[in-house]
Amino acid sequence: MNKVEAIVRPEKLEPIKEALAEAGFNGLNAIHVTGRGVQRGVVSTSRGGGTITVDMLPKVKIEIVVSAKDTEKVIDLIIKVARTGNIGDGKIFITPVADVVRVRTGERGEAAL
């Protein structure tokens, strides 16, 4: 099993949720976060002519735990939906998961997914 964490643009949350659900991946967590990557923020000009730097941009972190065989499918699906081709599209992190326990039933492993 693997935990897939995707940091994406906030406006991509709903399309990603819908695409994952259509593919049979319903369980996920979404957390609103702020952060910065390679672009280190955005510089814009104010009405008075000064510059304003926003170095922490709003993003959404999507977390989903899937079987090892489904990991690449989930990654490809997120990339397909989230990619705009512009800086700031996000990143995906994959972490191995040793075990999962469903609190309600005590099921463990992939049966708990």
C-alpha positions as CSV (number, residue, x, y, z in Angstrom):
1,M,0.0,0.0,0.0
2,N,1.1,3.6,-0.7
3,K,0.0,7.0,0.5
4,V,-0.3,9.4,-2.4
5,E,-0.1,13.1,-1.3
6,A,-0.8,15.6,-4.0
7,I,-0.3,19.4,-3.6
8,V,-2.4,21.1,-6.2
9,R,-4.1,24.3,-7.2
10,P,-7.3,24.8,-5.1
11,E,-9.5,25.0,-8.2
12,K,-8.4,21.5,-9.2
13,L,-9.8,19.8,-6.0
14,E,-13.3,19.2,-7.4
15,P,-12.2,17.8,-10.8
16,I,-9.7,15.5,-9.1
17,K,-12.3,14.3,-6.6
18,E,-14.7,13.6,-9.5
19,A,-12.1,11.8,-11.6
20,L,-10.9,9.7,-8.6
21,A,-14.5,8.7,-7.8
22,E,-15.3,7.8,-11.4
23,A,-12.2,5.5,-11.3
24,G,-13.4,3.9,-8.0
25,F,-11.2,5.7,-5.5
26,N,-13.7,7.4,-3.1
27,G,-11.8,7.7,0.1
28,L,-9.5,10.7,0.4
29,N,-8.6,13.6,2.6
30,A,-8.3,17.2,1.4
31,I,-6.5,19.9,3.5
32,H,-6.2,23.6,2.5
33,V,-2.6,24.6,2.9
34,T,-0.3,27.4,1.9
35,G,3.1,26.9,0.5
36,R,5.7,27.8,-2.1
37,G,7.7,25.8,-4.6
38,V,10.3,26.7,-7.2
39,Q,8.4,29.9,-8.2
40,R,8.8,31.2,-4.6
41,G,5.6,33.2,-4.8
42,V,4.0,35.8,-7.0
43,V,5.1,39.5,-7.4
44,S,2.4,41.9,-8.4
45,T,2.1,45.7,-8.7
46,S,-0.2,47.6,-6.4
47,R,-2.3,50.6,-7.5
48,G,0.3,53.0,-6.0
49,G,3.0,51.5,-8.2
50,G,4.7,49.5,-5.5
51,T,5.3,45.8,-5.7
52,I,3.7,43.2,-3.4
53,T,5.2,39.8,-3.0
54,V,3.0,36.9,-1.9
55,D,5.4,34.1,-1.2
56,M,3.0,31.6,0.4
57,L,0.3,30.6,-2.1
58,P,-3.0,28.8,-1.4
59,K,-2.9,25.1,-2.4
60,V,-4.8,21.9,-1.5
61,K,-3.2,18.7,-0.2
62,I,-5.0,15.6,-1.2
63,E,-4.2,12.4,0.6
64,I,-5.2,9.0,-0.5
65,V,-4.0,5.5,0.5
66,V,-4.2,2.9,-2.3
67,S,-2.9,-0.6,-3.0
68,A,0.5,-0.8,-4.6
69,K,-1.0,-2.0,-7.9
70,D,-3.3,1.1,-8.1
71,T,-0.6,3.7,-7.2
72,E,0.5,4.6,-10.7
73,K,-3.2,4.7,-11.9
74,V,-4.0,7.3,-9.2
75,I,-0.8,9.3,-9.9
76,D,-1.5,9.4,-13.7
77,L,-5.1,10.4,-13.0
78,I,-4.1,13.3,-10.7
79,I,-1.5,14.5,-13.2
80,K,-4.0,14.4,-16.1
81,V,-6.6,16.5,-14.3
82,A,-4.3,18.9,-12.4
83,R,-1.8,19.8,-15.1
84,T,-2.1,23.2,-16.6
85,G,1.4,23.4,-17.9
86,N,2.2,26.4,-15.9
87,I,4.5,26.9,-12.9
88,G,2.6,26.1,-9.7
89,D,0.7,23.0,-10.8
90,G,2.0,21.1,-7.7
91,K,3.8,18.0,-6.7
92,I,2.9,14.4,-5.8
93,F,4.6,12.5,-3.0
94,I,4.4,8.7,-2.6
95,T,5.1,7.1,0.8
96,P,4.9,3.4,1.6
97,V,2.2,2.5,4.2
98,A,3.0,-0.4,6.5
99,D,-0.6,-1.1,7.6
100,V,-4.1,0.3,7.7
101,V,-6.7,-0.4,10.4
102,R,-10.4,0.3,10.0
103,V,-11.5,1.7,13.4
104,R,-15.2,0.5,13.1
105,T,-14.5,-3.2,12.3
106,G,-10.8,-3.7,13.2
107,E,-10.1,-4.9,9.6
108,R,-6.4,-4.5,8.6
109,G,-4.4,-4.1,5.4
110,E,-6.0,-3.7,2.0
111,A,-9.4,-5.0,3.4
112,A,-9.5,-1.7,5.5
113,L,-9.1,0.5,2.4
